[in-house]
Amino acid sequence: MIELKYLYYILTYRPVIGILILLITFVLSKFIPQAANGLFKNYSQVRMLFQGTFRTVLWIIGILVSLTFFGVDVSSIVTSLGLIGFGIGVALKDMVSNLISGVMIMLYSPFSKGDKITIKEYKGTIRWVDLRYTTLHKVEGMDEEDVVLIPNATLFVEVITVQNKAREIAKALSTRPDGEQL
């Protein structure tokens, strides 16, 4: 009976709960890489972005909740974080647009490395797709070593012709499950 009384006293002691919340935040942050590996195993850049963003948000929330148990009024901190986030969002609008477009391109895979595409006046082979740019090389009308970096936001809103995709789709649709051509 005495143990229950002490347990009640310890659990109602607010700073102890604040420390427990920080420990829970620490433990949860250790599971983020495993969750990201399961969700985005084929997308290394998206996985790293998810891990970093989610871990940062988790720690911010954990620290703010913990501070409330230490008696700190966090409303002004939350307001400041909101204003800072708004300012950063406005300042980095184009970069964030390219980043989100890059994630969408990687997840939906309308084209991949080695595909020949045409966008606007550029016709070339995809060398690399990252979160911000898609790199074309062997661009018609340019030197062999030259590359064109196309922002992903442009690729997301412009009409793209993918020369290899039509043949791949036609072949996939014309092949029966047993491998025989229709």
Backbone hydrogen bonds in HBPLUS format (Angstrom, degrees):
<---DONOR---> <-ACCEPTOR-->    atom                        ^
c    i                          cat <-CA-CA->   ^        H-A-AA   ^      H-
h    n   atom  resd res      DA  || num        DHA   H-A  angle D-A-AA Bond
n    s   type  num  typ     dist DA aas  dist angle  dist       angle   num
A0005-LYS N   A0001-MET O   3.35 MM   4  6.66 150.7  2.44 142.5 149.7     1
A0006-TYR N   A0002-ILE O   3.10 MM   4  6.46 157.5  2.15 152.5 157.9     2
A0007-LEU N   A0003-GLU O   2.87 MM   4  6.09 157.8  1.92 150.4 157.4     3
A0008-TYR N   A0004-LEU O   2.91 MM   4  6.06 156.3  1.97 145.1 151.1     4
A0009-TYR N   A0005-LYS O   3.04 MM   4  6.28 154.2  2.11 141.7 148.8     5
A0010-ILE N   A0006-TYR O   2.85 MM   4  6.12 159.8  1.89 153.2 158.2     6
A0011-LEU N   A0007-LEU O   2.93 MM   4  6.09 164.8  1.96 151.7 155.8     7
A0012-THR N   A0008-TYR O   3.02 MM   4  6.10 138.7  2.20 141.0 151.2     8
A0013-TYR N   A0010-ILE O   3.22 MM   3  5.14 148.2  2.33  96.1 105.5     9
A0016-VAL N   A0013-TYR O   3.14 MM   3  5.79 131.7  2.38 117.3 128.6    10
A0017-ILE N   A0014-ARG O   3.08 MM   3  5.17 117.1  2.49  99.3 114.3    11
A0018-GLY N   A0014-ARG O   3.00 MM   4  6.34 153.9  2.07 152.2 160.1    12
A0019-ILE N   A0015-PRO O   2.94 MM   4  6.25 153.3  2.02 146.2 152.3    13
A0020-LEU N   A0016-VAL O   2.89 MM   4  6.18 155.9  1.95 147.3 154.5    14
A0021-ILE N   A0017-ILE O   2.90 MM   4  6.16 152.2  1.98 148.9 156.0    15
A0022-LEU N   A0018-GLY O   3.12 MM   4  6.45 152.7  2.20 142.9 149.8    16
A0023-LEU N   A0019-ILE O   2.96 MM   4  6.29 152.3  2.03 148.8 156.7    17
A0024-ILE N   A0020-LEU O   2.87 MM   4  6.15 157.0  1.92 150.8 157.0    18
A0025-THR N   A0021-ILE O   2.89 MM   4  6.09 154.7  1.95 146.7 154.0    19
A0026-PHE N   A0022-LEU O   2.94 MM   4  6.17 154.7  2.00 144.2 150.8    20
A0027-VAL N   A0023-LEU O   2.96 MM   4  6.24 162.6  1.99 151.3 155.3    21
A0028-LEU N   A0024-ILE O   2.87 MM   4  6.06 166.6  1.89 152.8 156.8    22
A0029-SER N   A0025-THR O   2.92 MM   4  6.06 151.1  2.01 145.9 153.9    23
A0030-LYS N   A0027-VAL O   3.10 MM   3  5.31 140.2  2.27 101.5 112.8    24
A0031-PHE N   A0028-LEU O   3.06 MM   3  5.36 147.7  2.17 106.6 115.9    25
A0035-ALA N   A0031-PHE O   3.13 MM   4  6.42 161.4  2.17 154.6 160.0    26
A0036-ALA N   A0032-ILE O   2.87 MM   4  6.06 163.1  1.90 159.6 164.4    27
A0037-ASN N   A0033-PRO O   2.85 MM   4  5.99 153.3  1.93 144.8 152.2    28
A0038-GLY N   A0034-GLN O   3.08 MM   4  6.30 150.5  2.17 142.9 150.1    29
A0039-LEU N   A0035-ALA O   3.02 MM   4  6.25 153.9  2.09 147.4 154.5    30
A0040-PHE N   A0036-ALA O   2.82 MM   4  5.70 168.1  1.84 153.9 157.5    31
A0043-TYR N   A0040-PHE O   3.15 MM   3  5.24 158.3  2.20 107.6 114.4    32
A0047-ARG N   A0043-TYR O   2.89 MM   4  6.02 154.6  1.95 152.3 160.5    33
A0048-MET N   A0044-SER O   2.99 MM   4  6.22 158.7  2.04 147.3 151.8    34
A0049-LEU N   A0045-GLN O   3.01 MM   4  6.20 159.9  2.05 146.1 151.8    35
A0050-PHE N   A0046-VAL O   2.87 MM   4  6.04 163.0  1.90 151.0 155.5    36
A0051-GLN N   A0047-ARG O   2.89 MM   4  6.08 164.5  1.91 151.5 155.9    37
A0052-GLY N   A0048-MET O   3.03 MM   4  6.16 173.9  2.03 152.2 153.7    38
A0053-THR N   A0049-LEU O   2.96 MM   4  6.02 168.5  1.98 152.6 156.4    39
A0054-PHE N   A0050-PHE O   2.86 MM   4  5.77 165.8  1.88 150.9 155.7    40
A0055-ARG N   A0051-GLN O   2.95 MM   4  5.88 158.7  1.99 145.1 151.8    41
A0056-THR N   A0052-GLY O   3.05 MM   4  6.12 159.4  2.09 143.4 149.1    42
A0057-VAL N   A0053-THR O   2.98 MM   4  6.18 168.4  1.99 155.5 158.5    43
A0058-LEU N   A0054-PHE O   2.88 MM   4  5.96 160.8  1.92 147.5 153.4    44
A0059-TRP N   A0055-ARG O   3.01 MM   4  6.20 159.9  2.05 147.8 152.6    45
A0060-ILE N   A0056-THR O   2.96 MM   4  6.20 159.6  2.00 151.1 157.0    46
A0061-ILE N   A0057-VAL O   2.98 MM   4  6.18 167.8  2.00 154.2 157.1    47
A0062-GLY N   A0058-LEU O   2.86 MM   4  6.01 162.7  1.89 148.8 154.6    48
A0063-ILE N   A0059-TRP O   2.87 MM   4  5.95 162.5  1.90 150.3 154.4    49
A0064-LEU N   A0060-ILE O   2.98 MM   4  6.13 163.4  2.01 148.5 153.5    50
A0065-VAL N   A0061-ILE O   2.91 MM   4  6.08 165.7  1.93 155.3 159.0    51
A0066-SER N   A0062-GLY O   2.94 MM   4  6.01 156.0  2.00 141.6 149.2    52
A0067-LEU N   A0063-ILE O   2.82 MM   4  6.02 154.0  1.89 149.1 156.2    53
A0068-THR N   A0064-LEU O   3.23 MM   4  6.52 143.5  2.37 140.5 148.9    54
A0069-PHE N   A0066-SER O   3.04 MM   3  5.31 129.2  2.30 102.3 115.4    55
A0070-PHE N   A0067-LEU O   3.05 MM   3  5.00 138.9  2.23  95.2 107.4    56
A0072-VAL N   A0067-LEU O   3.04 MM   5  5.45 163.7  2.07 153.0 147.8    57
A0071-GLY N   A0068-THR O   3.17 MM   3  5.11 158.3  2.22  99.8 105.0    58
A0078-VAL N   A0074-VAL O   2.88 MM   4  6.11 163.7  1.90 160.1 163.6    59
A0079-THR N   A0075-SER O   3.00 MM   4  6.16 158.2  2.05 144.3 150.4    60
A0080-SER N   A0076-SER O   2.95 MM   4  6.09 157.5  2.00 141.0 147.2    61
A0081-LEU N   A0077-ILE O   2.88 MM   4  6.16 159.6  1.92 151.5 157.0    62
A0082-GLY N   A0078-VAL O   2.95 MM   4  6.17 151.9  2.03 146.0 153.7    63
A0083-LEU N   A0079-THR O   3.00 MM   4  6.30 158.2  2.05 151.1 156.3    64
A0084-ILE N   A0080-SER O   2.89 MM   4  6.10 160.0  1.93 152.5 158.4    65
A0085-GLY N   A0081-LEU O   2.87 MM   4  6.00 159.5  1.91 144.9 150.9    66
A0086-PHE N   A0082-GLY O   2.94 MM   4  6.14 153.0  2.01 144.5 151.9    67
A0087-GLY N   A0083-LEU O   2.95 MM   4  6.16 161.9  1.98 148.7 153.4    68
A0088-ILE N   A0084-ILE O   2.90 MM   4  6.12 163.0  1.93 154.1 158.6    69
A0089-GLY N   A0085-GLY O   2.88 MM   4  5.97 155.6  1.94 142.7 150.3    70
A0090-VAL N   A0086-PHE O   2.98 MM   4  6.22 155.8  2.04 150.5 155.9    71
A0091-ALA N   A0087-GLY O   2.98 MM   4  6.12 163.0  2.01 147.9 153.2    72
A0092-LEU N   A0088-ILE O   2.87 MM   4  5.89 152.3  1.94 150.2 157.0    73
A0096-VAL N   A0092-LEU O   2.83 MM   4  6.00 164.8  1.85 163.2 167.7    74
A0097-SER N   A0093-LYS O   2.89 MM   4  6.04 152.4  1.97 145.1 153.5    75
A0098-ASN N   A0094-ASP O   2.93 MM   4  6.20 156.9  1.98 147.9 153.3    76
A0099-LEU N   A0095-MET O   2.88 MM   4  6.10 152.6  1.95 145.3 153.6    77
A0100-ILE N   A0096-VAL O   2.88 MM   4  6.10 168.1  1.90 155.0 156.9    78
A0101-SER N   A0097-SER O   2.96 MM   4  6.06 159.0  2.00 144.7 151.4    79
A0102-GLY N   A0098-ASN O   2.79 MM   4  5.93 148.5  1.89 142.0 151.1    80
A0103-VAL N   A0099-LEU O   2.97 MM   4  6.32 153.9  2.04 148.5 154.9    81
A0104-MET N   A0100-ILE O   2.97 MM   4  6.25 161.6  2.01 149.2 154.3    82
A0105-ILE N   A0101-SER O   2.83 MM   4  6.06 156.4  1.89 149.6 156.3    83
A0106-MET N   A0102-GLY O   2.93 MM   4  6.11 158.7  1.98 146.1 151.9    84
A0107-LEU N   A0103-VAL O   2.91 MM   4  6.13 154.1  1.98 149.1 156.4    85
A0108-TYR N   A0104-MET O   2.89 MM   4  5.96 166.2  1.91 152.1 155.9    86
A0109-SER N   A0105-ILE O   2.79 MM   4  5.39 140.1  1.95 138.7 148.3    87
A0115-ASP N   A0112-SER O   3.06 MM   3  5.76 165.6  2.08 142.6 144.4    88
A0114-GLY N   A0126-ILE O   2.85 MM  12  5.12 163.5  1.87 136.2 142.0    89
A0126-ILE N   A0115-ASP O   2.89 MM  11  5.57 163.4  1.91 159.6 164.1    90
A0163-GLN N   A0116-LYS O   2.82 MM  47  5.53 150.3  1.91 160.6 169.3    91
A0117-ILE N   A0124-GLY O   2.88 MM   7  5.76 155.3  1.94 172.0 174.6    92
A0124-GLY N   A0117-ILE O   3.03 MM   7  5.76 150.0  2.12 160.8 168.8    93
A0118-THR N   A0161-THR O   2.78 MM  43  4.99 139.2  1.94 139.0 150.5    94
A0161-THR N   A0118-THR O   2.94 MM  43  4.99 165.2  1.96 144.9 149.9    95
A0119-ILE N   A0122-TYR O   2.87 MM   3  5.40 156.7  1.92 156.7 163.9    96
A0122-TYR N   A0119-ILE O   2.92 MM   3  5.40 159.1  1.97 141.7 140.1    97
A0140-GLU N   A0123-LYS O   2.89 MM  17  5.77 161.8  1.92 168.8 170.4    98
A0125-THR N   A0137-HIS O   2.91 MM  12  5.43 164.6  1.93 172.9 168.9    99
A0137-HIS N   A0125-THR O   2.85 MM  12  5.43 161.5  1.88 154.9 159.7   100
A0127-ARG N   A0135-THR O   2.77 MM   8  5.44 175.0  1.77 157.3 158.3   101
A0135-THR N   A0128-TRP O   2.79 MM   7  5.15 167.1  1.80 158.8 163.1   102
A0130-ASP N   A0133-TYR O   2.99 MM   3  5.65 171.9  2.00 170.9 173.1   103
A0152-ASN N   A0132-ARG O   3.10 MM  20  5.86 165.8  2.12 145.3 143.6   104
A0134-THR N   A0150-ILE O   2.89 MM  16  5.26 152.5  1.97 143.0 151.7   105
A0150-ILE N   A0134-THR O   2.91 MM  16  5.26 177.1  1.91 154.4 155.0   106
A0136-LEU N   A0148-VAL O   2.85 MM  12  5.07 165.1  1.87 149.1 154.2   107
A0148-VAL N   A0136-LEU O   2.89 MM  12  5.07 156.0  1.95 141.1 148.7   108
A0142-MET N   A0139-VAL O   3.16 MM   3  5.67 149.5  2.26 139.7 137.6   109
A0146-ASP N   A0143-ASP O   3.23 MM   3  5.35 145.0  2.36 101.4 111.2   110
A0154-THR N   A0151-PRO O   3.02 MM   3  5.49 130.2  2.28 109.3 121.2   111
A0155-LEU N   A0151-PRO O   3.30 MM   4  6.78 154.6  2.37 145.9 152.9   112
A0156-PHE N   A0152-ASN O   2.92 MM   4  6.09 140.0  2.08 144.2 155.4   113
A0157-VAL N   A0154-THR O   3.27 MM   3  5.46 138.6  2.45  99.7 110.1   114
A0158-GLU N   A0154-THR O   2.93 MM   4  5.85 145.1  2.05 154.8 162.8   115
A0168-GLU N   A0164-ASN O   3.19 MM   4  6.46 159.9  2.23 152.0 158.1   116
A0169-ILE N   A0165-LYS O   2.85 MM   4  6.04 164.9  1.87 161.8 165.1   117
A0170-ALA N   A0166-ALA O   2.97 MM   4  6.08 163.4  1.99 147.2 152.3   118
A0171-LYS N   A0167-ARG O   2.91 MM   4  6.03 157.8  1.96 145.7 152.0   119
A0172-ALA N   A0168-GLU O   2.90 MM   4  6.08 158.3  1.94 146.2 152.5   120
A0173-LEU N   A0169-ILE O   2.87 MM   4  6.05 155.6  1.93 151.1 157.6   121
A0174-SER N   A0170-ALA O   2.95 MM   4  6.03 138.2  2.13 140.5 151.5   122
A0182-LEU N   A0174-SER O   2.70 MM   8  5.25 153.6  1.77 167.7 170.8   123
A0176-ARG N   A0180-GLU O   2.88 MM   4  5.45 177.2  1.88 159.9 159.2   124
A0179-GLY N   A0176-ARG O   2.88 MM   3  5.32 163.3  1.91 119.5 123.6   125
